[in-house]
């Protein structure tokens, strides 16, 4: 195999792993968002607001991670492909 074929296979593997990571992050966000919405139906007490705050924090963290993963995918798909 020549060097370009090895780079292409490596690129395919990286993109496949990033797509898998993106799907996992989307699933985590779905569970977190539905959990925070479910906590909203609890009776008003301090635990409710603590859980909502923690849930929103994790939603922000995983949302940022999802955005960074999307940027990496776009980088590999559009920037690296031009180099080959």
N, C-alpha and C positions, 0 to 999 in steps of 0.2 A: 504494500500500500504506500502511496506517496503521501507527502506531508499534508496536502490539501484534503485528502480523504479522511485523514486522522482528525484534522481540525473540524471537518463537517460532522463527523460522528460525535466528537466531544461536544460540539455546539448543540446537537440534537439531544444529547443526554442532559446537558445543563438546562435546556429549555423544558424538557420533560419534567425534570425535578422542580423547576420553578412553577410550572403549571400545577403540579401536584400540591406544592406549598400554597399556591393561591386558592385552590379548591378547599384545602383544609382551613385556611383563614376565613374564607367565606362561610363555611359551616360553623366555625366557632363564633363568628359575628352573629349569625342567625340565632344560635342558642343564647348568646348573651343578650341580644336585643329582646328576644321573647321572654327571657327571664326577668329583665328589668321591667318590661310591660306587666308581667305577672305579679311582680312585687308591688306595683302601683295599686293593686286591688287589695292589699293587706290593710288592716285597720291602722289608723294613724298612731304611730309611736316612733321612738327614736331608732329602733332597729330598721324600720322601713326606710328611713332617710339615709341611714348608714349603708344599707345594702344597695340602694339606688345610686349613691355616690360612688361606691366601689365598682358597681356595674358600669357606670358611665366612664369611669377611669379606664377600666379594661377595654371597653368599646373603643375609646380613643386610642389606646395603645395598639390594639389589633388592627384598627382602621388605618393607622399610620403605617404599620408593618405591611398591610395589604397594598397600600399606595406605593411603598418602596418596592415591593415585589413586582407590581405592575410596571414600574419604571425600569426595573432590571430586565423584565421580559421584553419590553419595547426596545431597550438598548440592544439586547442580543439579537432580536429579530431584524431590526432595521440598521443598526450601526455596524455590527459584526459581519452581517451578510455582505455589506458593501466592501469589506476588507478582503473577502474571499474571491 
